[in-house]
Amino acid sequence: MAVDFDTSVRFIPGIGPARAERFEKLGVNNFFDLINLFPRAYEDRTAIVPIADLSEGHSACVRAMVSNRVSHNRIRNGLELTKLRAVDETGLLHITFFNNRFVADKLSEGKTYIFYGVVKANGAQYEMTNPIFEAEEDFGSFTGRIVPIYPMTEGLTQKIVSKCIRTALDGCGDAVPDSIPEHIRVKYDLAPAKFAYENIHFPKDAESLSVARHRLVFEELFILSIGLHELKASRATVSTIPANPVDMEVFTSALPFSLTGAQQRAIHDSIGDFLSNRPASRLICGDVGSGKTMVAAACAYFWKQNGGQTALMVPTEILAEQHFAGLNCLLSPLGVNVALLTGSTPAAIKRQVYADLADGAIDLVIGTHALISEGVNFSDLRLVITDEQHRFGVSQRSALAAKGNFPHTLVMSATPIPRTLALIMYGDLDISVIDELPPGRQKIDTYVVGEDKRERAYNFAVKHMSDGHRVFVICPLVEENDSYDLKSVENFTVELQKGAFSGFQVGLMHGRLNPAEKEKVMRAFAEGQIQALVSTTVVEVGVDVPEATLMIVENPERFGLSQLHQLRGRVGRGKDKAFCILITNSKTERLQVLASTNDGFKISEEDLRLRGPGDFFGSRQHGLPSFKLADFASDIRSLTEAQEAAASLFNDGVDFNSDQYAGLRDRVMRLFSSAGNIFN
């Protein structure tokens, strides 16, 4: 039968409905998905190693002759052993197979085979258990080549997956469209698509694999960049009424401090958006304490002068109350009417807020997800501000924006993301980076200590609480887990309350508490009813507690550097000196980065280098496609080149609807299929 990329994997011989369902668990439904199921690793089985040169714990290929009659024995509990000896001119190798009664029929005394497996040392001799093997004359089938290792699910094997991919490439290989325009492929020295797909799955040699991977990584990043350009371009097709210029000197002169240069640039960028006829979508990205809220305040003031309304959505009621108290105090003297709307707002006040929003009497409303409830209607909503740090999803942001007529949107992020990564994470947004801290923002002294310093750390915490300050204690787990020697918040809270912190009130916070319970605990901590709060990372985002001066982190090696930096940003928000103590038995050097700097951007760059983008991407909710092959730890150059190549096409005014770019258009559409039809 004729096949194409949309042909279901069920049409591959031997793949029935059951196996097709298992492939579906890997995200594979058709031939296109199949050839884009890239290996997660490779085993190099090309080199033959003499027995005398084997190394314990390493995998190796050995060419050796079976020197004895293969023996087969049944031992306890139905366990069957097949044993043999194999020799080459340098030594002896003992080989054992478990529960493989048919292997004896495939191995003959006096015949030479290629064995591949992990080497173990038994005294002065070497042994392999359940090695892969093939006859010397078949060298190159399972050994003698670089073998891909694919993601797996129950019911599939590496052999089945590899065979299916071979079928897909044989059936569609000649039809693989080269989605990268020829002049770009030549400029960046990229292999043809057919070569790349063949050698990513069945590499001829290490060099061919490297060339193939480079091509496919570039292609993935190039297609993503094209799609993100299109997302931005689609916003340009929607018009909004440009704002009128505003003298912002009135606002800045009312501040009790001077804005940093980075804050001024972010405000300038945002106002530049507002003066255009295109609805803005801008990310304001800054470190903990960099003053993003003042950028939001300036933008709200700007829209008051233009007769428009602003909505600021935050995740918790106590944080909404805190923002309201600060911004109302700042903006009310400037004529900005600020209101608060949360789930706990009394019914009578809520009705009044609804009425005032509808007739335009409120200029800035600060609230929780209550802002997107059915009863909320605006007279002229011009700006929506949400905080990506607090994990509002796309649907919630969209629901709030839908209450206006294509309002401008600002997304505030307290994660200091490296710019190259931000261009992908937030590629559909314009980006303003606040990379300066306001004068006077104090350094949080951070110490990495071993278990032997725990008592001193507790005594230090007791001193802080005795002086009227608060203490955070962060743990990675909610319940005790026997497989890890980690601190559990539930057990640890009891332990501290009865032991080292017995003279103080110890609270408990974790993600399994419902929102009302979290609010209650956090409010008690903020108000001083609780002096020590044992918590998971849910406090990474939350309310300011100026009295919190110490954070102790248990098992910090379990967290990324950027996450630890976010956590310690919960302390040092008042006038008193603050500290962070990381208690660990791990000897990892990366934790010393936190002790050496408070610069979140430097920390995030190091986190990106050490761990890849997982820390950043783990919590994002953009709906943008994820990567199959690209790795930021090693592919930054490819990312830069791919973005450069995509920009060149847009600068040249390329018509992506033309037949010349049909292949590219198809790939972009496939990649962004989960985000809807971005070209319409």
PATI-100377 format. One record per residue (C-alpha): residue in three letters; x, y, z. Coordinates in steps of 0.001 Angstrom, whole numbers, padded with zeros to 6 digits, always signed. Layout:
BEGIN
ALAXYZ;...
***
This chain:
BEGIN
MET+000000+000000+000000;ALA+001036+003608-000553;VAL+002188+005358+002613;ASP+002847+008952+003607;PHE+003675+010779+006822;ASP+000071+010682+008026;THR-000171+006886+007645;SER-001048+005288+010988;VAL+001549+003072+012646;ARG-001137+000365+012651;PHE-000323-000275+008997;ILE+003194-001446+009862;PRO+003340-005259+009711;GLY+003163-006698+013216;ILE+001694-003548+014791;GLY-001872-004237+015780;PRO-004276-002108+017854;ALA-002610-003033+021165;ARG+000910-002023+020090;ALA-000478+001073+018369;GLU-001884+002163+021741;ARG+001512+001653+023318;PHE+003132+003792+020623;GLU+000487+006430+021337;LYS+001816+006649+024906;LEU+005103+007778+023360;GLY+003279+010453+021339;VAL+003531+008361+018157;ASN+000425+007996+015991;ASN+001739+008065+012410;PHE+004875+007740+010300;PHE+005806+011406+010848;ASP+005686+010968+014630;LEU+007674+007769+014281;ILE+010652+009227+012423;ASN+010582+012148+014893;LEU+010806+009802+017877;PHE+014464+010590+018407;PRO+016780+008371+020468;ARG+017369+009466+024056;ALA+020897+007979+023966;TYR+023274+005856+021905;GLU+025484+002861+022579;ASP+028748+002801+020676;ARG+029254-000837+019712;THR+031783-000122+016969;ALA+035043-000931+018739;ILE+036136-004529+019454;VAL+037990-004711+022800;PRO+040400-007582+023647;ILE+039385-009413+026827;ALA+042592-008386+028556;ASP+041734-004696+028024;LEU+038206-004810+029476;SER+037274-002415+032296;GLU+034835-003221+035079;GLY+031543-001328+034907;HIS+031960-000363+031252;SER+030095-001747+028248;ALA+032219-003307+025520;CYS+032165-005450+022378;VAL+034272-008610+022545;ARG+035081-010985+019653;ALA+035532-014378+021283;MET+035143-018106+020611;VAL+032891-020318+022738;SER+035406-022695+024332;ASN+033140-025210+026038;ARG+029835-026963+025641;VAL+027120-024565+026736;SER+025619-025752+030051;HIS+022035-025215+031144;ASN+020934-025582+034778;ARG+017714-025044+036710;ILE+018269-023785+040256;ARG+016080-022411+043076;ASN+012645-020841+042547;GLY+012541-021773+038899;LEU+015635-019702+038058;GLU+017454-021068+035004;LEU+021103-020385+034246;THR+022938-020845+030965;LYS+026705-020593+031321;LEU+029623-020654+028919;ARG+033229-019552+028536;ALA+034525-017500+025628;VAL+038157-016870+024768;ASP+040290-014735+022526;GLU+044062-014607+022208;THR+044300-012367+025316;GLY+042090-014017+027919;LEU+038954-015749+029190;LEU+035431-014295+029581;HIS+032694-015982+031654;ILE+029175-015446+030281;THR+025873-016120+032062;PHE+022307-015919+030767;PHE+019308-015922+033124;ASN+016026-017607+032156;ASN+016918-017887+028478;ARG+016644-021620+027708;PHE+016849-021093+023947;VAL+020204-019301+023995;ALA+022035-022634+024141;ASP+020653-023489+020704;LYS+022122-020294+019275;LEU+025660-020683+020642;SER+027968-023470+019459;GLU+031249-024652+020920;GLY+034207-023663+018730;LYS+032355-020854+016962;THR+033252-017145+017235;TYR+030683-014518+018223;ILE+030566-010830+019029;PHE+029328-010251+022593;TYR+028218-006829+023877;GLY+027427-006099+027520;VAL+028513-004597+030812;VAL+031773-006004+032139;LYS+032110-007202+035731;ALA+035300-008316+037430;ASN+035364-011519+039436;GLY+038816-011646+040937;ALA+041283-011657+038067;GLN+038646-012765+035555;TYR+035909-010928+033704;GLU+032268-011838+033199;MET+029177-010620+031344;THR+025515-011239+032199;ASN+022845-011478+029470;PRO+024990-009888+026755;ILE+023717-009109+023265;PHE+025473-011353+020764;GLU+025648-012269+017097;ALA+027766-014562+014946;GLU+031030-013109+013668;GLU+029757-013164+010079;ASP+026701-011068+011116;PHE+028861-008321+012629;GLY+027082-005015+011988;SER+023520-006108+012745;PHE+023413-005611+016529;THR+027079-004903+017111;GLY+029745-003114+015119;ARG+027659+000042+014901;ILE+026254+002926+016922;VAL+022923+001742+018293;PRO+020124+004175+019227;ILE+018299+003821+022566;TYR+014698+005032+022342;PRO+012225+006164+025007;MET+010271+003112+026092;THR+006893+002139+027448;GLU+005593-001219+028644;GLY+004840-003617+025800;LEU+007450-002254+023389;THR+011110-003140+022951;GLN+014070-001359+021415;LYS+014032-003905+018607;ILE+010340-003300+017807;VAL+010712+000486+017809;SER+013868+000410+015695;LYS+012252-001960+013171;CYS+009179+000283+012873;ILE+011314+003369+012313;ARG+013226+001476+009625;THR+009895+000690+007934;ALA+008793+004335+008119;LEU+012056+005635+006681;ASP+012024+003058+003892;GLY+008449+003972+003057;CYS+008704+007752+003302;GLY+012419+008567+003339;ASP+012508+009855-000229;ALA+009490+012056+000506;VAL+011006+013829+003531;PRO+010546+017507+002604;ASP+013481+019798+003287;SER+011750+022476+005317;ILE+014897+024610+005523;PRO+015303+026845+002436;GLU+018302+025889+000332;HIS+020173+029194+000805;ILE+019885+028891+004611;ARG+020978+025248+004519;VAL+024067+026214+002534;LYS+024855+029264+004683;TYR+024808+027282+007925;ASP+026356+024112+006453;LEU+023401+021844+007218;ALA+022936+018304+005937;PRO+019925+017418+003723;ALA+016829+016227+005576;LYS+016981+012632+004281;PHE+020591+012228+005439;ALA+019745+013715+008840;TYR+016815+011411+009543;GLU+018680+008323+008338;ASN+021728+009037+010491;ILE+019941+010180+013631;HIS+018308+006740+013735;PHE+020885+004538+011986;PRO+024166+006469+012141;LYS+026882+005373+009770;ASP+029519+006583+012219;ALA+030014+009154+014995;GLU+030665+011991+012543;SER+027495+011261+010577;LEU+025512+011228+013822;SER+026956+014613+014822;VAL+026136+016123+011425;ALA+022600+014708+011551;ARG+021933+015962+015057;HIS+023226+019455+014229;ARG+020869+019650+011264;LEU+017821+018473+013221;VAL+018508+020664+016269;PHE+018865+023689+013999;GLU+015657+022723+012185;GLU+013715+022359+015439;LEU+014851+025754+016708;PHE+014402+027359+013272;ILE+010810+026102+012928;LEU+010032+027218+016477;SER+011478+030665+015745;ILE+009368+030969+012595;GLY+006260+030045+014549;LEU+007025+032556+017302;HIS+007543+035266+014684;GLU+004122+034366+013326;LEU+002564+034594+016779;LYS+003918+038106+017157;ALA+002876+039002+013625;SER-000668+037762+014296;ARG-000963+040339+017079;ALA-000034+043044+014601;THR-003185+042301+012609;VAL-005327+043382+015590;SER-005695+047127+016073;THR-006337+049086+019222;ILE-006660+052809+019877;PRO-003215+054307+020565;ALA-002821+056049+023914;ASN-001900+059709+024245;PRO+001511+060687+025659;VAL+001615+061347+029411;ASP+004009+063453+031496;MET+005326+060757+033828;GLU+007270+063283+035904;VAL+004222+063655+038146;PHE+004413+059956+038945;THR+008185+059698+039409;SER+008385+062815+041598;ALA+005748+061323+043930;LEU+007959+058289+044646;PRO+009961+058308+047899;PHE+012925+056876+045965;SER+014526+057079+042538;LEU+013752+054461+039924;THR+016684+052399+038692;GLY+017763+052717+035077;ALA+016371+049225+034398;GLN+012970+050182+035842;GLN+012922+053315+033719;ARG+013717+051288+030592;ALA+010930+048803+031348;ILE+008438+051652+031830;HIS+009657+053310+028626;ASP+009291+050032+026701;SER+005759+049516+028018;ILE+004599+053046+027278;GLY+006064+052722+023785;ASP+003752+049725+023330;PHE+000759+051700+024594;LEU+001402+054523+022114;SER+001149+052112+019178;ASN-002030+050688+017672;ARG-000957+047101+018376;PRO-002011+045315+021589;ALA+001181+044720+023514;SER+002198+041433+025122;ARG+005291+042170+027176;LEU+007268+040199+029736;ILE+008768+042225+032578;CYS+011502+039920+033824;GLY+013445+040861+036929;ASP+015207+039441+039931;VAL+013671+039162+043387;GLY+013322+042681+044783;SER+014135+044427+041490;GLY+011004+046597+041648;LYS+008657+045147+039046;THR+005649+046374+041039;MET+006722+049973+040453;VAL+006664+049321+036709;ALA+003091+048066+037105;ALA+002206+051155+039154;ALA+003649+053485+036500;CYS+001650+051743+033776;ALA-001567+051951+035826;TYR-000963+055685+036337;PHE-000348+056106+032602;TRP-003698+054517+031746;LYS-005539+056584+034369;GLN-004358+059684+032511;ASN-005711+058149+029309;GLY-009077+057318+030831;GLY-008455+053563+030756;GLN-008592+050867+033419;THR-005940+048415+034641;ALA-006415+044984+036238;LEU-003657+043351+038294;MET-004233+039631+038994;VAL-002280+037875+041786;PRO-002626+034314+043162;THR-003553+034759+046828;GLU-005833+037000+048829;ILE-003154+038039+051287;LEU-000832+039046+048440;ALA-003680+040967+046784;GLU-004292+042779+050070;GLN-000606+043592+050380;HIS-000416+044966+046829;PHE-003579+046967+047417;ALA-002201+048545+050606;GLY+001042+049589+048917;LEU-000327+050753+045564;ASN-003359+052513+047030;CYS-001067+054505+049325;LEU+001130+055480+046360;LEU-001480+056093+043655;SER-004497+057529+045484;PRO-002788+060936+046042;LEU-002230+060988+042255;GLY-005955+060622+041592;VAL-005905+056915+040786;ASN-008895+055106+042305;VAL-007664+051680+043452;ALA-009970+048801+044464;LEU-009525+045302+045877;LEU-011519+042272+044714;THR-011049+038773+046125;GLY-013232+035813+047006;SER-013472+037099+050586;THR-014644+040580+049646;PRO-018009+041097+051464;ALA-021023+040823+049176;ALA-022089+044462+049582;ILE-018603+045784+048815;LYS-018278+043314+045927;ARG-021496+044644+044361;GLN-020164+048194+044663;VAL-016829+047226+043061;TYR-018715+045555+040203;ALA-020746+048719+039653;ASP-017714+051025+039857;LEU-015736+048886+037408;ALA-018634+048872+034960;ASP-019076+052664+035002;GLY-015350+053468+034999;ALA-015083+054867+038546;ILE-012263+052402+039385;ASP-008952+052955+037592;LEU-006953+050024+038994;VAL-008419+046831+040420;ILE-006179+044372+042244;GLY-007473+040879+042846;THR-007229+037137+042645;HIS-008917+034906+040059;ALA-012125+036568+041327;LEU-011338+039140+038603;ILE-012333+036635+035922;SER-015681+035755+037516;GLU-018854+036293+035524;GLY-020035+039404+037347;VAL-016919+041461+036588;ASN-017322+043908+033693;PHE-015122+046872+032830;SER-015963+050216+031321;ASP-012674+050389+029375;LEU-010086+047755+030337;ARG-006851+048794+028605;LEU-004152+046914+030540;VAL-004049+043432+032091;ILE-001137+042576+034396;THR-000511+039015+035616;ASP+002454+037406+037275;GLU+003933+034362+035514;GLN+005880+033621+038676;HIS+002562+032755+040267;ARG+001716+030272+037536;PHE-001418+031786+036109;GLY-002151+029688+033048;VAL-002808+030959+029551;SER-006551+030371+029902;GLN-006811+032507+033039;ARG-004853+035374+031498;SER-006954+035127+028355;ALA-010194+035133+030374;LEU-009224+038398+032037;ALA-008057+039972+028767;ALA-011376+038969+027168;LYS-013111+041442+029487;GLY-011591+044270+027441;ASN-011336+045096+023751;PHE-007868+043711+022928;PRO-006188+045234+026019;HIS-002430+045401+026415;THR-000952+042671+028628;LEU+002062+042620+030923;VAL+003413+039370+032377;MET+005566+039884+035454;SER+008207+037233+036198;ALA+010473+037161+039235;THR+012605+034433+037676;PRO+015769+036053+036275;ILE+015837+034055+033053;PRO+018892+034205+030751;ARG+017891+036224+027709;THR+018540+033426+025204;LEU+016225+031150+027146;ALA+013606+033886+027612;LEU+013447+034329+023832;ILE+012161+030762+023577;MET+010161+030493+026804;TYR+008419+033763+026107;GLY+009090+033958+022374;ASP+005577+035234+021689;LEU+006165+038193+024032;ASP+008331+041287+023864;ILE+010819+041290+026708;SER+012030+043919+029166;VAL+014716+042813+031614;ILE+015146+044542+034976;ASP+018725+043632+035774;GLU+019415+046169+038520;LEU+018390+046120+042163;PRO+017206+049323+043884;PRO+019818+051013+046109;GLY+019802+049669+049652;ARG+018505+046204+048731;GLN+020560+044105+051117;LYS+022606+041015+050329;ILE+021355+037802+051898;ASP+024339+036031+053437;THR+024201+032375+052394;TYR+026056+029471+053987;VAL+026392+025842+052855;VAL+026896+023631+055922;GLY+027003+019927+056721;GLU+024861+017873+059063;ASP+027390+018478+061851;LYS+026394+022176+061917;ARG+022641+021516+062333;GLU+022555+022310+066065;ARG+024330+025618+065473;ALA+021855+026461+062703;TYR+018933+025741+065047;ASN+020464+027884+067796;PHE+020873+030667+065247;ALA+017180+030310+064320;VAL+016123+030420+067984;LYS+018069+033654+068442;HIS+016281+035212+065458;MET+012858+034200+066769;SER+013739+035403+070265;ASP+014500+038802+068720;GLY+011021+038923+067192;HIS+011959+037727+063728;ARG+010500+034824+061687;VAL+012166+031752+060211;PHE+011413+029653+057119;VAL+012437+025974+057039;ILE+012145+024452+053538;CYS+011875+020697+052874;PRO+011540+018835+049558;LEU+008884+016272+050593;VAL+005393+016279+052058;GLU+005492+012762+053558;GLU+008278+010459+054638;ASN+009669+008458+051747;ASP+011709+005401+052655;SER+013642+005513+049382;TYR+015258+008842+050235;ASP+016933+010161+053337;LEU+015119+013465+053024;LYS+013350+015704+055484;SER+009538+015530+055365;VAL+007565+018668+056234;GLU+004928+016765+058199;ASN+007315+014771+060386;PHE+009838+017568+060585;THR+007252+020085+061829;VAL+006398+017807+064757;GLU+010093+017165+065418;LEU+010940+020875+065572;GLN+007855+021785+067617;LYS+008742+019194+070265;GLY+012488+019750+070079;ALA+014707+022635+068981;PHE+011850+025156+068492;SER+009729+024044+071449;GLY+009438+027555+072822;PHE+007855+028883+069633;GLN+004859+028232+067421;VAL+005783+026128+064358;GLY+003468+026146+061324;LEU+003144+023748+058389;MET+002639+024615+054711;HIS+002598+022367+051636;GLY+000898+022060+048270;ARG-001713+019545+049432;LEU-003391+022117+051678;ASN-006397+023743+050063;PRO-006148+027471+049180;ALA-008085+028583+052283;GLU-005762+026587+054559;LYS-002674+028031+052845;GLU-004075+031559+053253;LYS-004737+030940+056958;VAL-001231+029598+057641;MET+000507+032338+055644;ARG-001535+035047+057338;ALA-000679+033638+060775;PHE+003010+033652+059834;ALA+002850+037207+058471;GLU+001077+038430+061596;GLY+003489+036701+063979;GLN+001161+034050+065415;ILE+003576+031521+063878;GLN+007304+032184+064336;ALA+008722+029288+062272;LEU+007136+028011+059069;VAL+008108+024557+057800;SER+007168+024404+054151;THR+007729+022917+050738;THR+008512+025216+047814;VAL+004970+026627+047751;VAL+006410+029676+049558;GLU+008607+030337+046521;VAL+005718+032534+045452;GLY+003848+034398+048110;VAL+003423+037292+050465;ASP+006141+039600+051754;VAL+006997+039042+055424;PRO+009465+041820+056364;GLU+010083+040160+059743;ALA+011430+036975+058078;THR+015207+037128+058441;LEU+016348+033501+058191;MET+015714+030637+055791;ILE+016993+027112+056447;VAL+016830+024728+053461;GLU+016981+020981+054003;ASN+018413+018798+051209;PRO+019168+021801+048953;GLU+020853+019487+046447;ARG+017318+018446+045431;PHE+016570+021921+044054;GLY+017875+023930+041135;LEU+020003+026987+041861;SER+017377+029324+040420;GLN+014693+027795+042615;LEU+016887+028131+045707;HIS+017515+031760+044772;GLN+013753+032320+044505;LEU+013230+030688+047880;ARG+015804+032746+049718;GLY+014191+035851+048214;ARG+011383+035282+050760;VAL+013704+036683+053468;GLY+015512+039994+053666;ARG+012474+042025+052587;GLY+012619+044288+055626;LYS+015237+046518+057227;ASP+016983+043753+059216;LYS+019928+041651+058078;ALA+018879+038309+056548;PHE+020529+034911+056184;CYS+020074+031632+054314;ILE+021539+028331+055556;LEU+021688+025282+053253;ILE+022073+022039+055239;THR+023340+019155+053123;ASN+025440+016013+053242;SER+026106+016386+049523;LYS+029550+017501+048425;THR+028208+019278+045342;GLU+030132+022399+044455;ARG+027251+024060+042639;LEU+025636+025168+045917;GLN+028651+027410+046505;VAL+027387+029560+043616;LEU+024557+030706+045885;ALA+026991+031528+048659;SER+029137+033576+046292;THR+026506+035826+044667;ASN+023010+037273+045034;ASP+022821+038094+041317;GLY+019871+036033+040041;PHE+020931+036375+036402;LYS+024396+034957+037111;ILE+022792+032137+039088;SER+020326+031319+036324;GLU+023112+031252+033733;GLU+024998+028760+035904;ASP+021817+026734+036463;LEU+021245+026639+032713;ARG+024822+025482+032140;LEU+024661+022757+034807;ARG+021115+021464+034530;GLY+019683+022613+031221;PRO+016339+024409+030985;GLY+014343+022028+033151;ASP+014124+024384+036121;PHE+012713+027115+033924;PHE+010438+025011+031742;GLY+009081+022844+034502;SER+006558+025432+035636;ARG+005773+027310+032447;GLN+002232+027229+031112;HIS+002513+028897+027746;GLY+001243+026127+025553;LEU+004337+026543+023380;PRO+005759+023297+021975;SER+008464+021457+023876;PHE+011767+020291+022438;LYS+012431+016804+021128;LEU+016147+017135+020482;ALA+017495+020598+021324;ASP+019434+020996+024572;PHE+020263+024436+025914;ALA+023309+023150+027723;SER+024990+022565+024349;ASP+022882+024178+021617;ILE+023021+027901+022386;ARG+024952+028555+019159;SER+022339+026682+017121;LEU+019595+028687+018833;THR+021270+031982+017957;GLU+021825+030932+014344;ALA+018275+029571+013974;GLN+016756+032799+015308;GLU+019022+034793+013005;ALA+017963+032686+010000;ALA+014253+033016+010847;ALA+014572+036779+011250;SER+016263+037024+007842;LEU+013244+035411+006138;PHE+010837+037851+007775;ASN+013096+040796+006959;ASP+013059+039650+003321;GLY+009245+039669+003339;VAL+008916+035953+002518;ASP+005435+034759+001540;PHE+004996+031546+003526;ASN+001854+030715+001530;SER+003906+030187-001622;ASP+004649+026666-002867;GLN+008346+027285-002272;TYR+007773+027305+001481;ALA+005060+024621+001684;GLY+007342+022195+003517;LEU+008360+024816+006069;ARG+004772+025913+006562;ASP+003680+022324+007145;ARG+006374+021768+009774;VAL+005469+024965+011619;MET+001803+024014+011584;ARG+002590+020528+012906;LEU+004789+021919+015685;PHE+002184+024443+016787;SER-000865+022260+016256;SER-001590+022252+019993;ALA-001654+026068+019989;GLY-004302+026308+017252;ASN-003941+027712+013751;ILE-001516+030554+014351;PHE-001587+031646+010706;ASN-005280+032562+010751;
***
